């Protein structure tokens, strides 16, 4: 019975998000609802659909160049926070290789 309630709940929440997204065209509200589906039901198919819909919203609102720049910034931040000592070592090795080839 609980599984049926969960299924009904996730379907209703996803349907509400989809309605806001494509019928009402309230992208901000749809985004919040999709995020709610992902938070409440992270392993459901609807969470996967919600991730796709969030990407659709991002791609429809944010210019491609801005998305790319943000992804590069995120990657650089990740590299810096991952392991500074290793990042410096790899960076130093790359410079050494470049200098050795010259």
C-alpha positions in Angstrom: 0.0 0.0 0.0 2.8 2.4 0.9 4.5 1.7 -2.5 1.3 2.6 -4.3 1.1 5.8 -2.3 4.7 6.7 -3.2 4.0 5.9 -6.9 0.9 8.1 -6.8 2.7 10.9 -5.0 5.7 11.0 -7.4 3.4 10.8 -10.4 1.3 13.7 -9.1 4.3 15.8 -8.3 5.9 15.2 -11.7 2.6 15.9 -13.5 2.3 19.2 -11.6 5.8 20.2 -12.5 5.2 19.2 -16.2 2.0 21.2 -16.2 3.8 24.3 -14.9 6.6 23.8 -17.4 4.7 23.3 -20.6 1.1 24.6 -20.0 1.4 27.4 -17.6 5.0 28.2 -18.7 6.0 29.2 -15.2 9.6 27.9 -15.5 10.6 29.0 -12.0 7.8 27.1 -10.4 8.4 24.1 -12.6 12.0 24.1 -11.6 11.1 24.0 -7.9 8.6 21.2 -8.5 11.1 19.1 -10.5 13.7 19.6 -7.8 11.1 18.5 -5.3 10.5 15.3 -7.2 14.3 14.6 -7.3 14.6 15.3 -3.6 11.6 13.2 -2.5 12.0 10.4 -4.9 15.7 10.3 -6.0 15.6 6.8 -7.3 12.4 7.0 -9.3 12.0 7.2 -13.1 10.3 10.6 -12.5 13.5 11.9 -10.9 15.4 11.0 -14.0 12.7 12.7 -16.1 12.9 15.7 -13.8 16.6 16.0 -14.3 16.1 16.0 -18.1 13.4 18.7 -17.8 15.6 20.8 -15.6 18.3 20.6 -18.3 15.6 21.6 -20.8 14.7 24.7 -18.7 18.4 25.6 -18.4 18.9 25.3 -22.1 15.9 27.4 -22.9 16.8 30.2 -20.5 20.6 30.4 -20.3 22.7 31.2 -23.4 24.9 28.3 -24.5 28.1 30.3 -24.1 27.1 31.1 -20.4 26.4 27.4 -19.8 29.7 26.4 -21.2 31.6 29.1 -19.2 29.8 28.0 -16.0 30.7 24.4 -16.6 34.4 25.3 -17.1 34.3 27.4 -13.9 32.7 24.4 -12.0 35.4 22.1 -13.4 38.2 24.4 -12.4 36.7 24.8 -8.9 36.5 21.0 -8.6 40.1 20.6 -9.6 41.2 23.2 -7.1 39.2 21.7 -4.2 39.9 18.0 -5.1 43.5 17.7 -4.1 45.6 20.9 -4.3 48.9 19.0 -3.9 48.1 16.6 -6.7 46.8 19.3 -9.0 50.0 21.3 -8.5 52.1 18.2 -9.2 50.1 17.4 -12.4 50.3 21.0 -13.5 54.1 21.0 -12.8 54.5 17.8 -14.8 52.5 19.3 -17.8 54.8 22.3 -17.8 57.9 20.1 -17.6 56.6 18.0 -20.5 55.9 21.1 -22.6 59.4 22.5 -21.8 61.0 19.2 -22.6 59.4 19.1 -26.0 60.7 22.6 -26.9 
